[in-house]
Amino acid sequence: NSSSENVKTNGGVTVIETCWYYSWTDADGGVYVTNTQCSYKVLFSGFKDIAVAQNLEPFLDFGGGGNPNPANPDNCKTACEEAVEGIVNSSYTVSIPGTVNVTSIDGFKKNKNFRWKNHESPTWDIYSSEQGVVKLIDVPNNIWQWESLEHKGMTVTGINGIGVDISVKNDNGTPSFVAGNQNIYYAAMEVEYDITVAILCQCSGSTPSYTKHYKNNSPFYPAKP
């Protein structure tokens, strides 16, 4: 008999692949080998309640601990309600610079759009996108100023989890300056948003959800392209 194990980790999710085959020799000296077979085990760091609620214990491993009965709809519903709140509360605001895209409007103005990470968790992140216009106000010294800045939206990326829906709602942004003001060399965006998590609770048929409001500020970005 022979077996091998391959472990891959991405964020809070670990996949363990175990493969094996069998070989034997019969009485006449013939050698036989079976086809290789594989099994998979998925570990969700911090998401035990989700696995319990979705009746996935045969396939998931969290390193021991108690194990409520998922066949009981009341226990399942309670676990789901606790899980949605836990998913939201295990996330947090961040302010991490991302990509910047600059395109020309005319000889003195350019579009300057930036995308930054405003929220993260063990397995999923949220990015905010802002759209601005900058203007060249001193040609000899190559000095630029911000003309305008608008919030364009947010996107959720990463692994949501089995039966889990994560969404951003009611997001809006307020720039750090008033459009039309002069000599704005750096700008940022203050954002407010709601994160809603819902779980399709398979063993109880319910879909509990939990929403939490957040406020955050982007890094400051220079007007100069």
Salt bridges, closest charged atoms under 4 A:
ASP61 OD2 - LYS41 NZ 3.79
GLU120 OE1 - LYS117 NZ 3.20
ASP125 OD2 - LYS117 NZ 3.68
GLU130 OE1 - HIS151 ND1 2.87
ASP171 OD2 - HIS151 NE2 2.70
GLU192 OE1 - HIS213 NE2 2.83
GLU192 OE2 - LYS215 NZ 3.88
ASP194 OD1 - HIS213 ND1 2.75
